[in-house]
Amino acid sequence: MYNMMKAAVFEELNVMTVKEVPLPVVGDDDALMRVRTCAICGSDIRIFHNGHPEVQTPTIIGHEVCGDIVAVGKNVTKLRVGDRVALGADIPCGQCAMCQEGHGNYCENKQGLGHSNPGGFAEYCLINGFMLRSGPVQIIPDHMTYEQGAVAEPLGCILNGMEHAKPKLNDIAVIMGAGPIGCMMIPVLYRFGCAKVIITDPNKNRLELAKRFMADSYICSSEEDVIKRVLDETDGLGAHLVITANPSWQSHVDAMKMVRIQGTVCLFGGLPQGRKIPEFDTNVIHYKELTVTGSHGSLPRQHKAAVEMIASGKIDIDPIITHRFPLDQINDAFAAAEGQQGMKVIVTP
């Protein structure tokens, strides 16, 4: 094996350069993955343009990763050379107070693939001993593709959101945002027993792409009053569950108006730095007796569940993958993802 590899190095804000960098050194407790696929997440785009407190440039980002194990340290027993492995992003220690309470995504010592640790937009990715001990490292079966393995990471985040949103049998659910996350939520909500799923987005082209996921209704919020339409489709009562799967503050405000009495609003999509702070009358929460919850990241057990759901065929996520680019075209790949030309964009080193 050569001692150099090709990587897309995040040099500074808005600058990504493909270059030769040293191959990671594999310690006694580490493993080395040959990256086969790394999908672009909306958070990668935000980091690229706005940075992140945990990301120190120059570095390698990318956290939706799948590939093959090519080397293991002498103390490693969890993996062996040749294993096909999917990785998640949030790496808890498993020992701190938050981890002991089951909140590993708020671990006091958390590491992050593509954040504090170099990520997957490279030919190789180091899985350090910390991640091997308690992180989201899942061996995938032979029939599961590398692309499916990469997209298990965002599906794990969706499963975390479902634990907070608690969709119930016969619920009417609204997803605000027809991007990759919003579209992946559609079959998940049906699996949880929802009777009707409505999806909204201001981008009409996105909604057309989203129709392959067979929601009940598609509403273009730039062309009609989305709140009125949701109320019309729910006999004036509103939806049982509204999920904001986008980075728009306005969706937080609108969600409170389209959810029914004693319903739930899940603020799934984070807002970018420097955004306007949403303003809404908290009496709406009071008098409608609403449950308002957030969702951030995922736990290793949720990443494991996502891999198993895809491998078993319970969730078909293949339609979400619309674009593929080689590593040399990383900037074109980011432009395609940011330009909403399709759904999930895959980079193949």
C-alpha positions as CSV (number, residue, x, y, z in Angstrom):
1,M,0.0,0.0,0.0
2,Y,1.3,3.5,-0.9
3,N,1.9,5.9,2.0
4,M,-0.1,8.7,0.2
5,M,-3.8,8.9,-0.8
6,K,-6.0,11.3,-2.7
7,A,-8.4,13.4,-0.6
8,A,-10.7,16.4,-1.0
9,V,-9.2,18.8,1.5
10,F,-11.4,21.5,3.0
11,E,-8.8,24.2,3.1
12,E,-10.9,27.2,4.2
13,L,-14.4,28.5,3.8
14,N,-15.6,27.8,0.2
15,V,-12.4,26.1,-0.8
16,M,-12.1,22.4,-1.4
17,T,-9.0,21.0,-3.1
18,V,-8.3,17.5,-4.3
19,K,-4.7,16.6,-3.5
20,E,-2.3,13.9,-2.3
21,V,-2.1,13.7,1.5
22,P,-0.4,11.2,3.8
23,L,-2.2,7.9,4.3
24,P,-3.5,7.6,7.9
25,V,-1.2,5.7,10.3
26,V,-3.0,2.6,11.7
27,G,-2.4,2.3,15.5
28,D,-2.8,-0.9,17.5
29,D,-6.4,-0.1,18.3
30,D,-7.4,1.3,14.9
31,A,-8.7,0.1,11.5
32,L,-8.3,1.6,8.0
33,M,-11.2,1.7,5.6
34,R,-11.0,2.0,1.8
35,V,-13.8,4.4,1.1
36,R,-16.2,3.2,-1.6
37,T,-18.9,5.8,-1.2
38,C,-19.4,9.1,0.8
39,A,-22.7,10.9,0.4
40,I,-23.0,14.7,0.7
41,C,-25.1,15.9,3.6
42,G,-26.7,19.3,4.0
43,S,-24.5,19.8,7.0
44,D,-21.4,19.3,4.8
45,I,-22.6,22.2,2.6
46,R,-23.1,24.4,5.7
47,I,-19.6,23.5,7.0
48,F,-18.2,24.3,3.5
49,H,-19.7,27.8,3.5
50,N,-20.0,28.7,7.2
51,G,-17.6,26.5,9.1
52,H,-18.3,24.6,12.3
53,P,-16.8,24.9,15.9
54,E,-15.5,21.3,15.7
55,V,-14.0,21.6,12.2
56,Q,-10.5,22.9,12.1
57,T,-9.1,23.5,8.6
58,P,-7.4,22.1,6.7
59,T,-9.2,18.8,7.1
60,I,-11.3,16.2,5.4
61,I,-15.1,16.3,5.9
62,G,-17.8,13.8,5.0
63,H,-19.6,11.5,7.4
64,E,-22.0,9.4,5.3
65,V,-19.4,6.7,4.6
66,C,-19.2,3.1,3.5
67,G,-16.3,0.9,2.4
68,D,-14.0,-2.0,3.0
69,I,-11.6,-2.7,5.8
70,V,-8.0,-3.0,4.5
71,A,-6.0,-3.0,7.7
72,V,-6.5,-3.5,11.4
73,G,-4.4,-2.9,14.4
74,K,-3.1,-5.9,16.5
75,N,-5.7,-5.2,19.3
76,V,-8.7,-5.0,17.0
77,T,-11.2,-7.8,17.3
78,K,-14.4,-6.1,16.2
79,L,-13.4,-6.0,12.5
80,R,-11.2,-7.9,10.1
81,V,-9.7,-7.2,6.7
82,G,-12.3,-7.6,4.0
83,D,-15.3,-6.5,6.1
84,R,-17.8,-4.2,4.3
85,V,-18.6,-1.5,6.8
86,A,-21.0,1.5,7.1
87,L,-20.1,4.4,9.4
88,G,-22.2,6.9,11.3
89,A,-21.3,10.4,12.3
90,D,-21.8,10.8,16.1
91,I,-19.2,8.9,18.1
92,P,-20.0,8.8,21.9
93,C,-17.6,7.6,24.6
94,G,-20.2,5.3,26.2
95,Q,-19.0,6.2,29.7
96,C,-20.0,9.8,30.6
97,A,-23.2,10.9,32.3
98,M,-25.0,11.7,29.1
99,C,-24.1,8.3,27.6
100,Q,-25.1,6.5,30.7
101,E,-28.5,8.2,30.5
102,G,-28.9,7.1,26.9
103,H,-28.1,10.4,25.3
104,G,-24.9,9.6,23.5
105,N,-25.5,12.2,20.8
106,Y,-24.9,14.7,23.6
107,C,-21.8,12.9,24.9
108,E,-19.5,15.1,27.0
109,N,-16.5,13.6,25.1
110,K,-18.1,13.1,21.7
111,Q,-16.0,12.8,18.6
112,G,-17.5,13.3,15.1
113,L,-16.6,11.7,11.8
114,G,-15.9,14.5,9.3
115,H,-15.9,17.0,12.2
116,S,-13.2,16.4,14.9
117,N,-12.0,13.3,13.0
118,P,-11.1,13.3,9.3
119,G,-14.0,12.0,7.2
120,G,-14.8,10.2,4.1
121,F,-14.1,12.5,1.1
122,A,-10.9,10.6,0.6
123,E,-9.6,7.3,-0.7
124,Y,-9.1,6.0,2.9
125,C,-10.6,6.8,6.3
126,L,-9.2,5.9,9.7
127,I,-11.6,4.3,12.2
128,N,-9.8,5.1,15.4
129,G,-10.0,3.0,18.6
130,F,-12.4,5.5,20.2
131,M,-14.9,4.9,17.4
132,L,-14.4,1.2,17.3
133,R,-15.1,0.9,21.1
134,S,-18.5,2.6,21.2
135,G,-19.2,4.3,17.9
136,P,-21.5,3.6,14.9
137,V,-19.5,1.0,13.0
138,Q,-21.7,-1.6,11.3
139,I,-20.7,-4.5,9.1
140,I,-23.1,-4.7,6.2
141,P,-24.2,-7.9,4.4
142,D,-22.9,-8.8,0.9
143,H,-26.2,-8.0,-0.8
144,M,-26.3,-4.4,0.5
145,T,-24.6,-1.9,-1.7
146,Y,-22.0,0.6,-0.6
147,E,-24.4,3.4,-1.6
148,Q,-27.1,2.0,0.7
149,G,-24.5,1.7,3.5
150,A,-23.6,5.4,3.2
151,V,-27.2,6.5,3.3
152,A,-27.9,4.5,6.5
153,E,-26.3,7.4,8.4
154,P,-29.1,10.0,7.6
155,L,-31.7,7.2,8.0
156,G,-30.3,6.7,11.5
157,C,-30.9,10.4,12.2
158,I,-34.5,10.1,10.9
159,L,-35.0,7.2,13.3
160,N,-33.8,9.4,16.2
161,G,-36.3,12.0,15.1
162,M,-39.1,9.4,15.1
163,E,-38.3,8.5,18.7
164,H,-38.9,12.1,19.6
165,A,-41.9,12.8,17.3
166,K,-43.6,9.5,18.2
167,P,-45.8,9.0,15.1
168,K,-48.9,6.9,15.9
169,L,-51.2,4.6,14.1
170,N,-53.6,6.5,11.7
171,D,-51.8,9.8,12.3
172,I,-51.8,12.5,9.5
173,A,-48.2,13.7,9.2
174,V,-46.8,16.8,7.4
175,I,-43.2,16.9,6.3
176,M,-42.0,20.4,5.5
177,G,-39.1,19.9,3.1
178,A,-38.8,17.6,0.1
179,G,-35.1,17.1,0.1
180,P,-33.4,13.8,0.7
181,I,-34.2,13.8,4.4
182,G,-37.9,14.7,3.9
183,C,-38.3,12.1,1.2
184,M,-36.7,9.4,3.3
185,M,-39.1,10.2,6.1
186,I,-42.1,9.3,3.9
187,P,-41.7,5.5,3.9
188,V,-40.5,5.6,7.5
189,L,-43.8,7.4,8.6
190,Y,-45.8,4.8,6.8
191,R,-43.8,2.0,8.5
192,F,-44.9,3.7,11.8
193,G,-48.5,3.4,10.8
194,C,-49.4,6.9,9.6
195,A,-52.6,6.9,7.5
196,K,-51.7,10.0,5.5
197,V,-48.4,11.8,4.7
198,I,-48.3,15.3,3.2
199,I,-45.1,16.9,2.0
200,T,-44.4,20.6,1.3
201,D,-41.6,22.5,-0.4
202,P,-41.2,25.8,-2.1
203,N,-39.3,24.2,-5.0
204,K,-41.7,22.7,-7.5
205,N,-39.0,20.6,-9.2
206,R,-38.1,19.0,-5.8
207,L,-41.7,18.1,-5.3
208,E,-41.8,16.4,-8.7
209,L,-38.7,14.3,-7.7
210,A,-40.3,13.5,-4.4
211,K,-43.3,11.9,-6.1
212,R,-41.4,8.7,-6.5
213,F,-41.8,8.2,-2.7
214,M,-45.6,8.0,-2.9
215,A,-46.8,10.5,-0.3
216,D,-50.5,11.2,-0.3
217,S,-50.3,15.0,-1.1
218,Y,-47.6,17.4,-2.4
219,I,-47.9,21.1,-1.7
220,C,-45.8,23.8,-3.3
221,S,-45.6,26.4,-0.7
222,S,-44.3,29.1,-3.1
223,E,-47.5,28.8,-5.2
224,E,-50.3,28.3,-2.6
225,D,-51.1,28.9,1.1
226,V,-49.6,25.8,2.7
227,I,-51.3,26.3,6.0
228,K,-54.8,26.6,4.4
229,R,-54.1,23.6,2.2
230,V,-53.1,21.4,5.2
231,L,-56.2,22.5,7.1
232,D,-58.4,21.8,4.0
233,E,-56.9,18.3,3.8
234,T,-57.5,17.6,7.5
235,D,-61.1,18.7,7.8
236,G,-59.9,22.0,9.4
237,L,-58.3,20.1,12.3
238,G,-54.7,20.2,11.3
239,A,-52.1,17.4,11.2
240,H,-51.3,15.2,14.2
241,L,-47.6,15.6,13.5
242,V,-45.6,18.2,11.6
243,I,-41.9,17.8,11.0
244,T,-39.6,20.6,9.8
245,A,-37.1,18.9,7.5
246,N,-35.5,22.0,6.2
247,P,-33.3,25.0,7.3
248,S,-36.0,27.7,7.1
249,W,-37.1,29.6,10.2
250,Q,-40.5,30.3,8.6
251,S,-41.3,26.6,8.7
252,H,-41.1,26.7,12.5
253,V,-43.7,29.4,12.6
254,D,-46.0,27.8,10.1
255,A,-45.7,24.3,11.7
256,M,-47.5,25.7,14.9
257,K,-50.4,26.9,12.7
258,M,-51.0,23.6,10.8
259,V,-50.7,21.2,13.7
260,R,-53.9,20.1,15.4
261,I,-54.8,20.4,19.1
262,Q,-52.6,18.1,21.2
263,G,-50.4,17.5,18.2
264,T,-46.7,17.3,17.9
265,V,-44.2,19.5,16.1
266,C,-40.7,18.1,15.6
267,L,-38.0,20.6,14.7
268,F,-35.8,18.2,12.8
269,G,-33.9,20.6,10.5
270,G,-31.4,22.9,12.2
271,L,-31.2,26.6,11.3
272,P,-27.9,28.1,9.9
273,Q,-25.8,30.5,11.9
274,G,-26.8,34.1,11.5
275,R,-30.4,33.2,10.7
276,K,-33.5,35.1,11.8
277,I,-34.9,33.9,15.1
278,P,-38.4,32.5,14.6
279,E,-41.1,34.5,16.4
280,F,-44.4,32.9,17.3
281,D,-47.0,33.3,20.0
282,T,-46.3,30.8,22.7
283,N,-50.0,30.9,23.6
284,V,-50.5,28.7,20.6
285,I,-48.5,26.0,22.3
286,H,-50.3,26.7,25.6
287,Y,-53.9,26.7,24.3
288,K,-53.5,23.9,21.7
289,E,-51.6,21.8,24.3
290,L,-48.8,21.1,21.8
291,T,-45.7,19.0,22.2
292,V,-42.7,20.7,20.5
293,T,-39.6,18.6,20.3
294,G,-36.2,18.8,18.5
295,S,-34.0,16.1,17.0
296,H,-30.3,16.2,16.6
297,G,-27.9,13.5,15.3
298,S,-28.3,9.8,16.1
299,L,-27.1,7.0,18.4
300,P,-25.1,4.0,17.3
301,R,-28.1,1.8,18.0
302,Q,-30.2,3.9,15.6
303,H,-27.5,3.6,12.9
304,K,-27.5,-0.1,13.4
305,A,-31.3,-0.2,13.1
306,A,-31.1,1.8,9.9
307,V,-28.6,-0.6,8.4
308,E,-30.9,-3.5,9.3
309,M,-34.0,-1.8,7.9
310,I,-32.2,-1.2,4.5
311,A,-30.7,-4.7,4.4
312,S,-34.0,-6.4,5.1
313,G,-35.8,-4.4,2.4
314,K,-38.2,-2.8,4.9
315,I,-37.1,0.7,3.5
316,D,-36.2,1.2,-0.1
317,I,-33.8,4.1,-0.2
318,D,-32.4,3.5,-3.7
319,P,-34.7,6.2,-5.3
320,I,-33.1,8.8,-3.1
321,I,-29.7,8.5,-4.9
322,T,-29.8,10.5,-8.1
323,H,-26.2,11.8,-8.7
324,R,-22.8,10.2,-8.6
325,F,-19.4,12.0,-8.9
326,P,-15.8,10.8,-8.7
327,L,-13.7,12.4,-6.0
328,D,-11.8,14.5,-8.5
329,Q,-15.2,16.3,-9.2
330,I,-16.0,17.0,-5.6
331,N,-16.7,20.7,-6.3
332,D,-19.2,19.7,-9.0
333,A,-20.8,17.3,-6.6
334,F,-21.2,20.0,-4.0
335,A,-22.7,22.3,-6.6
336,A,-25.2,19.6,-7.6
337,A,-26.2,19.0,-4.0
338,E,-26.5,22.6,-3.2
339,G,-28.3,23.5,-6.4
340,Q,-31.0,20.9,-5.6
341,Q,-30.6,19.3,-9.0
342,G,-31.6,15.9,-7.6
343,M,-31.7,14.2,-4.3
344,K,-28.8,12.5,-2.6
345,V,-25.4,13.0,-4.2
346,I,-22.8,10.3,-3.9
347,V,-19.0,10.8,-4.1
348,T,-17.0,7.7,-5.1
349,P,-13.3,7.9,-4.4
